[in-house]
Amino acid sequence: MATIISNVAELVGVANSLRAEWNGEIWWRGQSSQMYSLMPSVYRNERGTRGEQNLSLRFQQYSRTRHPTCPTHDDYSSWLFLAQHYGLPTRLLDWSESALVAFFFAANGNANTDALLYALHPREMNRITNGDHTLIPVSASPANELFRGAFDDRFNSEKTVAILSHEIDNRMLIQQSAFTLHGTSRDLREIEGASSIIRSYTIPSQSKPQIIAELASLGIRRRTLFPDLNNLAEDLKQLVFSETGFRIA
């Protein structure tokens, strides 16, 4: 039976216990519905890798007139991070080094559905999938082949690895972003040795409002995790209108 986490205090207890057990860094991921798979967004579409290169190449083609500081043509990792940042489906799966940040994403949305919080042992995963426990720089093998494979299938690999990512935006800094890079559509829960590197925790739907309120009191809220004007406006609407009794359309 899955462990249930209903508030921040229980999360802290789980995080401390898991850190002692794994004796190393932990990456966290929150998903607001139990129905979501644990795989990158590009593989959730039925076209999968058949559409991936089309997406990546077209994004690269049309970005230069729309973005002032595009990477060089052959900087595939920077292109993929940029695409991920702007919402294009990619083979990157985002995690956070902060359990609180991941807890927010688990509790934010799908109000009537139980959520899942995942914990990943990234170095142990790399030992299993790549034979080495170190986090892999984007320019090193097999990460460089995996990045290039998003643009050219001649360089593809079916490995899944935890990487040292580029911070291309202050949002990544604030959210303490981390990434796994996937060359296959296999759900991460199904890889070899998954039970030793992944833990999942259930967040009941009825606990989501309390969790969001507790996180807000700790400074974890939309406008702090997404430092742009759109999210500032959305967060202020929720804050002010709920305090005054107005309803948001």
C-alpha positions in Angstrom: 0.0 0.0 0.0 1.4 3.4 -1.0 2.4 5.8 1.7 0.0 8.8 2.0 1.3 12.4 2.5 -1.4 14.9 3.6 0.6 17.9 4.8 4.0 19.5 4.9 5.0 17.9 8.3 4.5 14.4 6.9 6.5 15.4 3.8 9.4 16.5 5.9 9.3 13.2 7.8 9.3 11.2 4.6 12.2 13.2 3.1 14.3 12.8 6.2 13.7 9.1 6.3 14.4 8.6 2.7 17.6 10.7 2.8 18.9 8.5 5.6 18.0 5.3 3.7 19.5 6.4 0.4 22.4 8.3 1.9 22.6 10.7 -1.1 20.8 13.4 -3.0 17.1 13.0 -4.0 15.2 14.4 -6.9 11.5 15.0 -6.5 8.6 15.2 -9.0 5.0 16.1 -8.3 2.2 15.0 -10.7 -1.3 16.3 -9.9 -3.0 13.2 -11.1 -2.3 9.5 -10.5 -3.3 8.9 -14.1 -0.2 10.5 -15.6 2.7 8.3 -16.7 6.2 8.8 -15.5 7.7 9.6 -18.9 8.7 12.7 -20.9 5.9 14.6 -22.7 7.0 13.7 -26.2 6.4 10.0 -25.6 2.9 10.5 -24.3 1.7 11.3 -27.8 0.9 8.2 -30.0 3.3 9.5 -32.7 6.2 9.4 -30.1 9.6 9.6 -31.7 8.2 9.8 -35.2 7.0 13.3 -34.4 9.8 14.3 -32.1 12.4 15.2 -34.7 9.8 17.1 -36.7 9.0 19.2 -33.6 12.6 19.8 -32.6 13.8 20.8 -36.1 10.8 23.1 -36.7 11.3 24.7 -33.3 15.0 25.3 -34.2 14.0 26.6 -37.7 11.4 29.2 -36.5 13.0 30.3 -33.2 15.6 32.6 -34.5 13.2 35.4 -35.5 11.3 35.0 -32.2 14.0 34.6 -29.6 17.0 37.1 -29.2 19.6 34.6 -27.9 19.3 31.3 -29.7 21.9 28.6 -29.3 24.3 27.7 -32.1 22.9 25.2 -34.6 24.7 22.2 -33.2 24.2 23.0 -29.5 21.5 20.3 -29.2 21.3 20.2 -25.5 20.7 24.0 -25.2 18.0 23.8 -28.0 16.2 21.0 -26.1 16.3 22.9 -22.8 15.0 26.0 -24.6 12.2 23.9 -26.2 11.3 22.3 -22.8 11.2 25.7 -21.2 8.6 27.0 -23.7 6.4 24.0 -23.5 7.4 22.0 -26.5 7.2 18.2 -25.9 10.7 16.8 -25.5 12.5 13.7 -24.2 13.4 15.6 -21.0 11.5 14.8 -17.7 11.8 17.6 -15.2 12.4 17.0 -11.5 13.3 19.3 -8.5 16.0 19.0 -5.9 13.3 20.5 -3.5 10.6 18.3 -2.1 8.6 21.4 -1.3 8.6 22.5 -4.9 7.5 19.1 -6.2 4.9 19.0 -3.5 3.4 22.2 -4.9 3.1 20.8 -8.4 1.5 17.6 -7.0 -1.1 19.7 -5.1 -1.7 22.3 -7.7 -4.4 21.3 -10.2 -6.8 18.4 -10.8 -8.6 19.3 -7.5 -10.8 16.2 -7.5 -8.0 13.7 -8.3 -5.4 12.1 -6.0 -1.9 13.2 -6.9 1.5 11.4 -6.8 4.8 12.6 -5.5 7.9 10.7 -6.8 11.3 10.5 -5.3 14.3 9.5 -7.5 17.8 8.3 -6.5 19.5 9.8 -9.6 23.0 8.5 -9.0 21.9 5.0 -8.4 19.7 5.2 -11.5 22.8 6.1 -13.6 24.7 3.2 -12.0 21.9 0.8 -13.2 21.4 2.4 -16.7 24.9 3.6 -17.5 27.3 1.6 -15.3 28.4 4.8 -13.5 26.9 6.6 -10.5 27.9 10.1 -11.6 25.5 12.7 -13.0 26.3 13.1 -16.6 27.3 16.4 -18.2 25.3 17.3 -21.3 28.4 17.2 -23.5 29.5 13.7 -22.3 28.4 10.3 -23.5 25.6 9.1 -23.6 23.9 12.4 -22.9 25.3 14.1 -26.0 24.0 11.3 -28.3 20.6 11.4 -26.6 20.3 15.1 -27.1 21.3 14.8 -30.8 18.9 12.0 -31.2 16.0 14.4 -30.7 17.0 16.0 -34.0 18.6 13.1 -35.9 17.7 9.4 -35.3 21.1 8.3 -36.5 22.4 9.3 -33.1 19.7 7.8 -31.0 20.2 5.7 -27.9 17.6 3.9 -25.7 19.3 4.8 -22.4 17.7 6.9 -19.6 20.1 8.9 -17.6 20.2 11.7 -15.0 22.1 14.7 -16.2 23.7 17.9 -15.1 21.5 20.5 -16.7 22.0 24.0 -18.1 20.2 26.8 -16.2 18.9 28.7 -19.1 16.3 30.7 -17.1 15.9 32.0 -13.6 12.8 29.8 -13.3 15.1 26.7 -13.3 17.2 28.3 -10.5 14.2 29.1 -8.4 12.5 25.7 -8.9 15.9 23.9 -8.3 15.3 22.0 -11.6 16.9 18.7 -12.5 16.3 16.5 -15.5 16.3 12.9 -16.6 17.0 12.4 -20.3 15.1 9.5 -22.0 15.9 7.7 -25.3 12.9 5.4 -24.9 9.2 5.7 -24.3 9.4 3.1 -21.4 7.8 4.4 -18.2 10.5 5.1 -15.7 8.7 2.9 -13.2 9.3 -0.1 -15.5 13.1 0.2 -16.0 15.4 -2.4 -14.5 15.8 -1.9 -10.7 13.1 0.7 -10.5 12.0 -0.4 -7.0 15.4 0.5 -5.6 15.6 4.0 -7.2 12.0 5.3 -7.3 9.5 5.8 -4.5 5.9 7.1 -4.9 3.6 8.7 -2.4 -0.1 9.4 -2.7 -1.5 12.9 -2.0 -5.3 12.7 -1.4 -7.3 15.1 -3.4 -9.0 16.5 -0.2 -5.6 17.4 1.2 -4.6 19.6 -1.8 -6.1 22.9 -0.5 -4.4 22.5 2.9 -1.1 21.7 1.3 -1.3 24.7 -1.0 -2.1 26.9 2.0 0.8 25.5 4.1 3.3 25.9 1.2 2.1 29.5 0.7 2.9 30.2 4.3 6.4 28.9 3.6 6.8 31.2 0.5 6.2 28.4 -2.0 3.5 29.7 -4.4 2.8 30.4 -8.1 4.4 33.9 -8.2 7.6 32.8 -6.5 8.0 29.6 -8.6 7.2 31.3 -11.9 8.7 34.8 -11.7 6.9 36.4 -14.6 4.0 38.9 -14.9 1.4 36.4 -16.1 1.9 34.2 -13.1 2.1 37.2 -10.8 -1.3 38.3 -12.0 -2.8 34.8 -11.7 -1.5 34.4 -8.2 -2.7 37.9 -7.1 -6.2 37.1 -8.4 -6.3 34.0 -6.3 -5.0 35.8 -3.2 -7.0 39.0 -3.3 -10.3 37.6 -4.6 -10.4 34.8 -2.1 -9.7 37.2 0.7 -12.5 39.7 -0.4 -15.0 37.0 -1.3 -15.0 37.8 -5.0 -15.1 34.9 -7.4 -12.7 34.5 -10.3 -14.3 34.0 -13.6 
